[in-house]
Amino acid sequence: MGGRPLTLATGRHPYEVCTLIAALTIGVVLQVGGAVAPRSVSTAMPPTVQAAWETGLVIAGALGLAGVAWPRRRLLPGLGLELVGITVLGTVSAMYSIALYAVTGMQAVAAGAFVTGTAVASWWRWGQIIRDLRRLGRAAEAGTTIDVPLLVEGDR
């Protein structure tokens, strides 16, 4: 057996969790009618695309948070949910970034850079999860037992 331990980049990263909470909150408020979509979105996106964007925010937040909060003893379903959530988050973030730049051009550089950063970070996390799932699959096929070091509440 030997070899190096398999280390996974599991969820519960503060930036990811806070971004997923923000996405869920924004999506719900936009869909319930408590807020108006930004001008860049309403100008650049047809109503059906705008509705898909709002729904995507809800899906990204809900599934991503469910995956991050999933019990660590059942790692694969949690990583799968997180994977879907951050994939959708990256997509809706890119949609918003494109809408910002399309409507306001270089005036969007401040907001656009942050939103683009969210999209890139989501796809980066996507790559980490895919890598981890492949490593878990190879370990399972080899019949090896792995230790998954996790940050436990209260550890420092």
Backbone as ProteinMPNN parsed JSONL, in Angstrom:
{"seq_chain_A": "MGGRPLTLATGRHPYEVCTLIAALTIGVVLQVGGAVAPRSVSTAMPPTVQAAWETGLVIAGALGLAGVAWPRRRLLPGLGLELVGITVLGTVSAMYSIALYAVTGMQAVAAGAFVTGTAVASWWRWGQIIRDLRRLGRAAEAGTTIDVPLLVEGDR", "coords_chain_A": {"N_chain_A": [[0.837, -1.161, 0.0], [1.518, 1.602, 1.102], [2.936, 4.635, -0.181], [2.004, 8.085, -0.806], [-0.175, 10.015, 1.309], [-3.558, 10.704, 0.384], [-4.6, 13.86, -0.223], [-7.298, 15.981, 0.009], [-8.953, 18.807, -1.373], [-11.174, 19.906, 0.388], [-14.482, 21.326, 1.003], [-15.844, 24.218, 2.735], [-14.356, 26.543, 2.68], [-13.888, 29.862, 3.564], [-14.242, 32.026, 1.687], [-15.5, 30.789, -0.478], [-17.846, 29.785, 0.75], [-19.076, 32.173, 1.671], [-19.479, 33.488, -0.775], [-21.225, 31.713, -2.046], [-23.409, 31.906, -0.305], [-24.059, 34.582, -0.74], [-24.775, 34.454, -3.471], [-27.057, 32.779, -3.375], [-28.761, 34.332, -1.749], [-29.024, 36.737, -3.277], [-30.168, 35.684, -5.636], [-32.625, 34.627, -4.658], [-33.862, 36.963, -3.622], [-34.082, 38.501, -5.955], [-35.809, 36.876, -7.475], [-38.091, 36.683, -5.888], [-38.969, 39.221, -5.909], [-38.125, 41.303, -4.381], [-36.155, 42.974, -5.165], [-34.705, 44.814, -7.893], [-33.348, 43.786, -10.948], [-29.935, 44.459, -11.858], [-29.151, 47.246, -14.03], [-27.402, 46.619, -16.1], [-27.858, 43.892, -16.444], [-30.626, 43.766, -17.099], [-30.56, 45.216, -19.451], [-28.694, 43.909, -21.127], [-29.453, 41.241, -21.204], [-31.94, 39.141, -22.564], [-35.347, 38.664, -21.393], [-35.821, 35.861, -20.809], [-33.238, 34.834, -20.566], [-32.335, 36.394, -18.481], [-34.03, 35.474, -16.455], [-33.087, 32.847, -16.307], [-30.508, 33.381, -15.401], [-31.034, 34.456, -12.839], [-32.27, 32.22, -11.657], [-30.135, 30.49, -11.822], [-28.388, 31.626, -9.953], [-29.712, 30.976, -7.572], [-29.693, 28.156, -7.714], [-26.911, 27.66, -7.801], [-26.094, 28.684, -5.294], [-27.684, 27.149, -3.478], [-27.13, 24.366, -4.081], [-24.325, 24.382, -3.968], [-23.821, 25.188, -1.292], [-25.111, 23.091, 0.021], [-23.456, 20.974, -0.737], [-21.014, 21.753, 0.443], [-21.729, 21.666, 3.126], [-22.32, 19.024, 3.463], [-22.139, 15.891, 5.195], [-18.891, 14.88, 6.143], [-18.181, 12.228, 6.263], [-19.39, 11.086, 4.152], [-18.142, 11.715, 1.543], [-18.104, 11.783, -1.345], [-20.83, 12.344, -2.418], [-21.13, 14.937, -1.373], [-18.976, 16.359, -2.55], [-19.82, 16.134, -5.193], [-22.244, 17.618, -5.24], [-21.234, 20.125, -4.511], [-19.576, 20.541, -6.687], [-21.424, 20.816, -8.839], [-22.772, 23.11, -7.929], [-20.706, 25.125, -7.85], [-19.97, 25.114, -10.499], [-22.236, 26.14, -11.782], [-22.23, 28.604, -10.49], [-19.859, 29.751, -11.495], [-20.635, 30.005, -14.161], [-22.931, 31.755, -14.067], [-21.704, 33.966, -12.975], [-19.872, 34.652, -14.967], [-21.719, 35.311, -16.954], [-22.87, 37.624, -15.836], [-20.634, 39.287, -15.683], [-20.0, 39.615, -18.403], [-22.332, 40.935, -19.202], [-22.065, 43.304, -17.723], [-19.725, 44.49, -18.877], [-20.59, 44.664, -21.524], [-22.636, 46.549, -21.454], [-21.63, 48.824, -20.101], [-18.974, 49.117, -20.79], [-15.602, 50.049, -20.25], [-16.181, 51.327, -17.904], [-17.077, 49.455, -16.23], [-14.984, 48.235, -15.036], [-14.191, 48.015, -12.284], [-16.347, 46.66, -10.837], [-16.683, 44.617, -12.681], [-14.205, 43.289, -12.656], [-14.195, 42.111, -10.106], [-16.413, 40.395, -10.306], [-15.649, 38.816, -12.473], [-13.441, 37.671, -11.293], [-14.738, 36.052, -9.424], [-15.941, 34.205, -11.141], [-13.643, 32.983, -12.279], [-12.43, 31.96, -9.949], [-14.39, 30.121, -9.242], [-14.22, 28.266, -11.339], [-11.629, 27.426, -10.953], [-11.889, 26.147, -8.487], [-13.588, 24.174, -9.391], [-11.811, 22.675, -10.942], [-10.128, 21.721, -8.878], [-11.924, 20.035, -7.506], [-12.597, 18.156, -9.5], [-10.062, 17.01, -9.896], [-9.702, 15.884, -7.341], [-11.842, 14.049, -7.274], [-11.067, 12.299, -9.311], [-8.694, 11.287, -8.194], [-9.737, 10.025, -5.931], [-11.238, 8.071, -7.238], [-9.219, 6.562, -8.522], [-7.882, 5.601, -6.253], [-9.903, 4.029, -5.141], [-10.232, 2.105, -7.163], [-7.783, 0.843, -6.998], [-8.067, -0.352, -4.629], [-7.177, 0.689, -2.265], [-6.908, 2.07, 1.002], [-7.663, 5.258, 2.185], [-6.618, 8.15, 3.965], [-8.281, 11.034, 4.86], [-7.378, 14.118, 5.503], [-8.98, 16.528, 7.407], [-10.127, 19.769, 8.328], [-11.23, 20.127, 11.481], [-13.922, 21.318, 13.402], [-12.907, 23.647, 15.752], [-10.227, 22.893, 15.694], [-6.969, 24.226, 15.19]], "CA_chain_A": [[0.0, 0.0, 0.0], [2.471, 2.705, 1.15], [2.602, 5.804, -0.977], [1.651, 9.327, -0.13], [-1.608, 10.117, 1.63], [-4.374, 11.479, -0.542], [-5.102, 15.068, 0.405], [-8.369, 16.558, -0.785], [-9.306, 20.209, -1.115], [-12.593, 19.845, 0.718], [-15.187, 22.596, 1.11], [-15.813, 25.045, 3.93], [-13.461, 27.673, 2.527], [-14.727, 31.027, 3.855], [-14.588, 32.796, 0.493], [-16.479, 30.025, -1.245], [-19.103, 29.739, 1.495], [-19.698, 33.504, 1.65], [-19.917, 33.767, -2.14], [-22.416, 30.898, -2.285], [-24.504, 32.52, 0.463], [-24.443, 35.803, -1.466], [-25.475, 34.061, -4.697], [-28.384, 32.297, -2.999], [-29.536, 35.474, -1.267], [-29.33, 37.615, -4.409], [-31.107, 34.988, -6.512], [-33.952, 34.556, -4.031], [-34.437, 38.315, -3.548], [-34.463, 38.898, -7.32], [-36.947, 36.09, -7.933], [-39.269, 36.966, -5.072], [-39.422, 40.549, -6.274], [-37.684, 42.287, -3.414], [-35.117, 43.82, -5.762], [-34.732, 44.937, -9.342], [-32.075, 43.356, -11.541], [-29.081, 45.569, -12.274], [-29.418, 47.754, -15.373], [-26.597, 45.879, -17.07], [-28.525, 42.611, -16.694], [-31.892, 43.981, -17.81], [-30.26, 45.737, -20.777], [-27.912, 42.985, -21.948], [-30.015, 39.894, -21.243], [-33.38, 39.009, -22.809], [-36.034, 38.217, -20.162], [-35.64, 34.438, -20.493], [-31.858, 34.659, -20.115], [-32.285, 37.012, -17.157], [-34.676, 34.533, -15.529], [-32.15, 31.731, -16.136], [-29.417, 33.9, -14.568], [-31.541, 34.534, -11.467], [-32.447, 30.844, -11.2], [-28.781, 29.957, -11.663], [-27.86, 32.102, -8.675], [-30.344, 30.167, -6.524], [-29.18, 26.785, -7.84], [-25.497, 27.67, -7.407], [-26.002, 28.842, -3.848], [-28.303, 26.033, -2.744], [-26.38, 23.119, -4.252], [-22.962, 24.568, -3.477], [-23.842, 25.156, 0.169], [-25.45, 21.718, 0.439], [-22.25, 20.166, -0.897], [-20.028, 22.157, 1.442], [-22.218, 21.258, 4.444], [-22.58, 17.582, 3.469], [-21.28, 15.207, 6.178], [-17.6, 14.481, 5.566], [-18.053, 10.769, 6.173], [-19.94, 10.761, 2.829], [-17.419, 12.741, 0.81], [-18.425, 11.854, -2.773], [-22.034, 13.135, -2.73], [-20.874, 16.336, -1.046], [-18.15, 16.936, -3.614], [-20.643, 16.22, -6.409], [-23.144, 18.771, -5.106], [-20.405, 21.33, -4.551], [-19.122, 20.671, -8.079], [-22.523, 21.387, -9.632], [-23.01, 24.466, -7.463], [-19.695, 26.09, -8.283], [-20.014, 25.187, -11.962], [-23.299, 27.097, -12.089], [-21.771, 29.91, -10.008], [-18.919, 30.271, -12.494], [-21.38, 30.359, -15.369], [-23.734, 32.963, -13.872], [-20.767, 35.072, -12.75], [-19.392, 35.055, -16.292], [-22.838, 35.987, -17.622], [-23.004, 38.975, -15.279], [-19.445, 40.041, -16.093], [-20.176, 39.971, -19.823], [-23.389, 41.958, -19.255], [-21.483, 44.554, -17.227], [-18.835, 45.068, -19.884], [-21.346, 44.962, -22.746], [-23.463, 47.734, -21.276], [-20.907, 50.011, -19.63], [-17.596, 49.155, -21.267], [-14.543, 50.121, -19.252], [-16.708, 51.809, -16.622], [-17.38, 48.269, -15.443], [-13.749, 47.551, -14.66], [-14.145, 47.683, -10.852], [-17.302, 45.582, -10.552], [-16.423, 43.522, -13.609], [-13.039, 42.525, -12.218], [-14.598, 41.272, -8.978], [-17.316, 39.341, -10.772], [-14.82, 37.908, -13.267], [-12.659, 36.913, -10.314], [-15.611, 35.013, -8.876], [-16.065, 33.156, -12.165], [-12.357, 32.274, -12.369], [-12.273, 31.193, -8.716], [-15.316, 28.988, -9.311], [-13.67, 27.251, -12.245], [-10.435, 26.905, -10.284], [-12.409, 25.179, -7.523], [-14.084, 23.062, -10.213], [-10.628, 21.866, -11.256], [-9.712, 21.016, -7.669], [-12.864, 18.95, -7.209], [-12.411, 17.119, -10.529], [-8.805, 16.317, -9.562], [-9.934, 15.069, -6.157], [-12.706, 12.917, -7.634], [-10.241, 11.342, -10.069], [-7.787, 10.641, -7.249], [-10.543, 9.091, -5.149], [-11.57, 6.95, -8.115], [-8.016, 5.716, -8.685], [-7.646, 4.933, -4.976], [-10.926, 2.99, -4.998], [-9.923, 1.028, -8.108], [-6.607, 0.134, -6.508], [-8.44, -1.025, -3.392], [-6.413, 1.231, -1.148], [-7.599, 2.869, 2.002], [-7.058, 6.579, 2.239], [-6.939, 9.048, 5.059], [-8.619, 12.352, 4.352], [-7.227, 15.103, 6.571], [-9.98, 17.588, 7.344], [-10.161, 20.722, 9.42], [-12.344, 19.813, 12.365], [-14.321, 22.479, 14.186], [-12.138, 23.8, 16.963], [-8.8, 22.719, 15.395], [-6.294, 25.439, 14.705]], "C_chain_A": [[0.891, 1.235, 0.0], [2.0, 3.928, 0.398], [2.252, 7.0, -0.122], [0.172, 9.334, 0.217], [-2.314, 10.999, 0.607], [-4.945, 12.668, 0.215], [-6.119, 15.716, -0.511], [-8.593, 18.003, -0.387], [-10.796, 20.262, -0.84], [-13.162, 21.232, 0.931], [-14.971, 23.311, 2.428], [-14.725, 26.118, 3.876], [-14.301, 28.934, 2.707], [-15.14, 31.821, 2.621], [-15.656, 32.083, -0.332], [-17.835, 30.032, -0.548], [-19.813, 31.086, 1.436], [-20.209, 33.861, 0.258], [-21.167, 32.964, -2.482], [-23.624, 31.439, -1.521], [-24.994, 33.772, -0.253], [-25.231, 35.457, -2.723], [-26.897, 33.616, -4.383], [-29.279, 33.462, -2.571], [-29.966, 36.383, -2.414], [-30.369, 36.963, -5.326], [-32.508, 34.938, -5.944], [-34.612, 35.93, -4.015], [-34.873, 38.79, -4.938], [-35.702, 38.152, -7.793], [-38.223, 36.381, -7.151], [-39.801, 38.357, -5.372], [-39.018, 41.629, -5.3], [-36.617, 43.22, -3.953], [-35.295, 43.824, -7.272], [-33.363, 44.521, -9.862], [-31.249, 44.571, -11.939], [-29.366, 45.975, -13.719], [-28.621, 46.988, -16.425], [-27.251, 44.549, -17.428], [-29.798, 42.822, -17.508], [-31.67, 44.518, -19.22], [-29.625, 44.684, -21.675], [-28.546, 41.608, -22.108], [-31.495, 39.943, -21.578], [-34.051, 38.443, -21.556], [-35.825, 36.744, -19.816], [-34.221, 34.16, -19.986], [-31.691, 35.254, -18.716], [-32.914, 36.08, -16.118], [-33.763, 33.333, -15.264], [-30.98, 32.143, -15.24], [-29.841, 33.941, -13.098], [-31.714, 33.136, -10.87], [-31.089, 30.191, -10.963], [-28.138, 30.399, -10.358], [-28.411, 31.264, -7.519], [-29.776, 28.747, -6.54], [-27.734, 26.709, -7.366], [-25.369, 27.742, -5.893], [-26.513, 27.639, -3.089], [-27.484, 24.75, -2.861], [-24.958, 23.234, -3.722], [-22.896, 24.499, -1.962], [-24.199, 23.769, 0.702], [-24.221, 20.82, 0.337], [-21.195, 20.478, 0.142], [-20.432, 21.654, 2.83], [-22.433, 19.751, 4.559], [-21.65, 16.902, 4.479], [-20.017, 14.645, 5.529], [-17.415, 12.973, 5.5], [-18.622, 10.253, 4.85], [-19.408, 11.806, 1.851], [-17.882, 12.88, -0.645], [-19.709, 12.62, -3.09], [-21.836, 14.623, -2.451], [-20.038, 17.025, -2.105], [-18.943, 17.084, -4.906], [-21.588, 17.412, -6.372], [-22.367, 20.083, -5.187], [-19.933, 21.595, -5.98], [-20.2, 21.303, -8.95], [-22.759, 22.846, -9.234], [-21.976, 25.463, -7.957], [-19.58, 26.167, -9.804], [-21.064, 26.206, -12.396], [-22.881, 28.497, -11.643], [-20.788, 30.539, -10.993], [-19.625, 30.735, -13.754], [-22.174, 31.647, -15.185], [-22.852, 34.174, -13.59], [-20.207, 35.571, -14.076], [-20.484, 35.785, -17.064], [-22.963, 37.428, -17.149], [-21.822, 39.85, -15.693], [-19.556, 40.5, -17.539], [-21.235, 41.06, -19.957], [-22.849, 43.31, -18.788], [-20.644, 45.24, -18.297], [-19.586, 45.447, -21.163], [-22.118, 46.266, -22.633], [-22.632, 48.971, -20.943], [-19.449, 50.085, -20.066], [-16.601, 49.201, -20.125], [-15.002, 50.737, -17.933], [-16.989, 50.637, -15.681], [-16.141, 47.613, -14.865], [-13.707, 47.176, -13.177], [-15.075, 46.507, -10.536], [-17.016, 44.365, -11.425], [-15.243, 42.665, -13.189], [-13.389, 41.614, -11.045], [-15.477, 40.113, -9.433], [-16.56, 38.331, -11.634], [-13.95, 37.061, -12.351], [-13.465, 35.795, -9.677], [-15.769, 33.863, -9.861], [-14.784, 32.327, -12.236], [-12.141, 31.41, -11.124], [-13.192, 29.968, -8.703], [-14.758, 27.887, -10.198], [-12.379, 26.656, -11.695], [-10.857, 25.829, -9.289], [-12.963, 23.956, -8.239], [-12.924, 22.123, -10.532], [-10.121, 21.093, -10.055], [-10.621, 19.821, -7.383], [-12.717, 17.819, -8.222], [-11.149, 16.313, -10.239], [-9.015, 15.384, -8.378], [-10.808, 13.858, -6.465], [-11.935, 11.865, -8.42], [-9.3, 10.584, -9.138], [-8.537, 9.647, -6.373], [-10.901, 7.856, -5.969], [-10.395, 6.002, -8.298], [-7.717, 4.948, -7.405], [-8.653, 3.802, -4.774], [-10.646, 1.81, -5.92], [-8.737, 0.198, -7.641], [-6.9, -0.606, -5.21], [-7.669, -0.521, -2.188], [-7.323, 2.003, -0.201], [-6.894, 4.207, 2.082], [-7.486, 7.295, 3.501], [-7.2, 10.41, 4.444], [-8.474, 13.341, 5.501], [-8.221, 16.248, 6.375], [-9.796, 18.526, 8.524], [-11.413, 20.44, 10.233], [-12.652, 21.064, 13.179], [-13.512, 22.509, 15.471], [-10.641, 23.59, 16.767], [-8.221, 24.033, 14.923], [-5.017, 25.072, 14.039]], "O_chain_A": [[1.009, 1.877, -1.044], [0.806, 4.22, 0.349], [2.211, 6.933, 1.107], [-0.641, 8.738, -0.489], [-1.723, 11.921, 0.044], [-5.686, 12.498, 1.183], [-5.832, 15.971, -1.681], [-8.445, 18.376, 0.777], [-11.587, 20.616, -1.714], [-12.416, 22.206, 1.03], [-14.013, 23.029, 3.148], [-14.228, 26.55, 4.916], [-15.338, 29.066, 2.057], [-16.291, 32.247, 2.527], [-16.598, 32.707, -0.822], [-18.86, 30.26, -1.189], [-21.016, 31.143, 1.18], [-21.268, 34.476, 0.131], [-22.073, 33.479, -3.138], [-24.741, 31.428, -2.039], [-26.199, 34.0, -0.363], [-26.244, 36.092, -3.013], [-27.841, 34.034, -5.055], [-30.43, 33.551, -2.997], [-31.135, 36.755, -2.511], [-31.33, 37.61, -5.742], [-33.479, 35.18, -6.662], [-35.789, 36.056, -4.354], [-35.925, 39.415, -5.075], [-36.561, 38.741, -8.449], [-39.318, 36.327, -7.71], [-40.971, 38.64, -5.112], [-39.511, 42.755, -5.378], [-36.216, 44.162, -3.268], [-35.95, 42.952, -7.843], [-32.339, 44.869, -9.275], [-31.805, 45.603, -12.316], [-29.773, 45.147, -14.534], [-29.12, 46.739, -17.523], [-27.207, 44.125, -18.583], [-30.02, 42.128, -18.5], [-32.505, 44.299, -20.098], [-29.975, 44.576, -22.85], [-28.216, 40.882, -23.045], [-32.241, 40.698, -20.955], [-33.386, 37.806, -20.739], [-35.666, 36.41, -18.642], [-34.029, 33.345, -19.084], [-30.993, 34.691, -17.872], [-32.379, 35.922, -15.021], [-33.674, 32.856, -14.133], [-30.515, 31.353, -14.418], [-29.093, 33.512, -12.22], [-31.35, 32.897, -9.719], [-30.918, 29.429, -10.011], [-27.419, 29.625, -9.727], [-27.676, 30.89, -6.606], [-29.421, 28.205, -5.493], [-27.369, 25.801, -6.619], [-24.633, 26.967, -5.283], [-25.86, 27.157, -2.164], [-27.176, 24.116, -1.852], [-24.442, 22.303, -3.103], [-22.023, 23.834, -1.404], [-23.653, 23.328, 1.713], [-23.972, 20.0, 1.221], [-20.549, 19.571, 0.667], [-19.575, 21.261, 3.621], [-22.704, 19.253, 5.651], [-20.491, 17.297, 4.607], [-20.084, 14.007, 4.478], [-16.567, 12.492, 4.748], [-18.365, 9.112, 4.468], [-20.151, 12.674, 1.392], [-18.037, 14.003, -1.127], [-19.685, 13.485, -3.966], [-22.318, 15.47, -3.203], [-20.347, 18.144, -2.515], [-18.758, 18.057, -5.638], [-21.719, 18.135, -7.359], [-22.793, 21.03, -5.849], [-19.897, 22.742, -6.425], [-19.918, 22.225, -9.716], [-22.925, 23.711, -10.093], [-22.335, 26.539, -8.435], [-19.137, 27.183, -10.338], [-20.812, 27.035, -13.271], [-23.148, 29.473, -12.343], [-20.881, 31.73, -11.289], [-19.25, 31.748, -14.344], [-22.114, 32.538, -16.032], [-23.22, 35.297, -13.935], [-20.082, 36.778, -14.284], [-20.208, 36.767, -17.753], [-23.14, 38.342, -17.955], [-22.0, 41.025, -16.017], [-19.241, 41.646, -17.857], [-21.065, 42.001, -20.732], [-23.144, 44.341, -19.392], [-20.83, 46.422, -18.585], [-19.252, 46.44, -21.809], [-22.24, 47.005, -23.61], [-22.91, 50.055, -21.456], [-18.76, 51.048, -19.727], [-16.742, 48.473, -19.143], [-14.276, 50.671, -16.941], [-17.123, 50.824, -14.472], [-16.234, 46.543, -14.263], [-13.22, 46.095, -12.847], [-14.63, 45.478, -10.026], [-17.096, 43.226, -10.966], [-15.275, 41.444, -13.347], [-12.934, 40.471, -10.991], [-15.296, 38.979, -8.99], [-16.802, 37.127, -11.537], [-13.746, 35.873, -12.602], [-12.937, 34.713, -9.418], [-15.737, 32.694, -9.476], [-14.842, 31.097, -12.253], [-11.718, 30.259, -11.233], [-12.812, 28.906, -8.21], [-14.817, 26.709, -9.845], [-12.077, 25.491, -11.954], [-10.275, 24.745, -9.242], [-12.827, 22.832, -7.755], [-13.055, 20.905, -10.402], [-9.725, 19.935, -10.186], [-10.146, 18.733, -7.058], [-12.713, 16.648, -7.843], [-11.157, 15.085, -10.323], [-8.568, 14.237, -8.395], [-10.545, 12.761, -5.973], [-12.132, 10.668, -8.214], [-9.128, 9.373, -9.278], [-8.039, 8.555, -6.101], [-10.872, 6.735, -5.463], [-10.556, 4.784, -8.236], [-7.342, 3.777, -7.457], [-8.29, 2.731, -4.287], [-10.798, 0.655, -5.523], [-8.693, -1.012, -7.864], [-6.08, -1.396, -4.743], [-7.526, -1.236, -1.196], [-8.372, 2.514, -0.592], [-5.665, 4.275, 2.05], [-8.575, 7.071, 4.029], [-6.431, 10.882, 3.606], [-9.337, 13.407, 6.377], [-8.286, 16.854, 5.305], [-9.356, 18.109, 9.596], [-12.527, 20.511, 9.715], [-11.742, 21.782, 13.594], [-13.441, 21.514, 16.192], [-9.85, 24.057, 17.587], [-8.918, 24.852, 14.325], [-4.296, 25.948, 13.561]]}, "name": "protein", "num_of_chains": 1, "seq": "MGGRPLTLATGRHPYEVCTLIAALTIGVVLQVGGAVAPRSVSTAMPPTVQAAWETGLVIAGALGLAGVAWPRRRLLPGLGLELVGITVLGTVSAMYSIALYAVTGMQAVAAGAFVTGTAVASWWRWGQIIRDLRRLGRAAEAGTTIDVPLLVEGDR"}
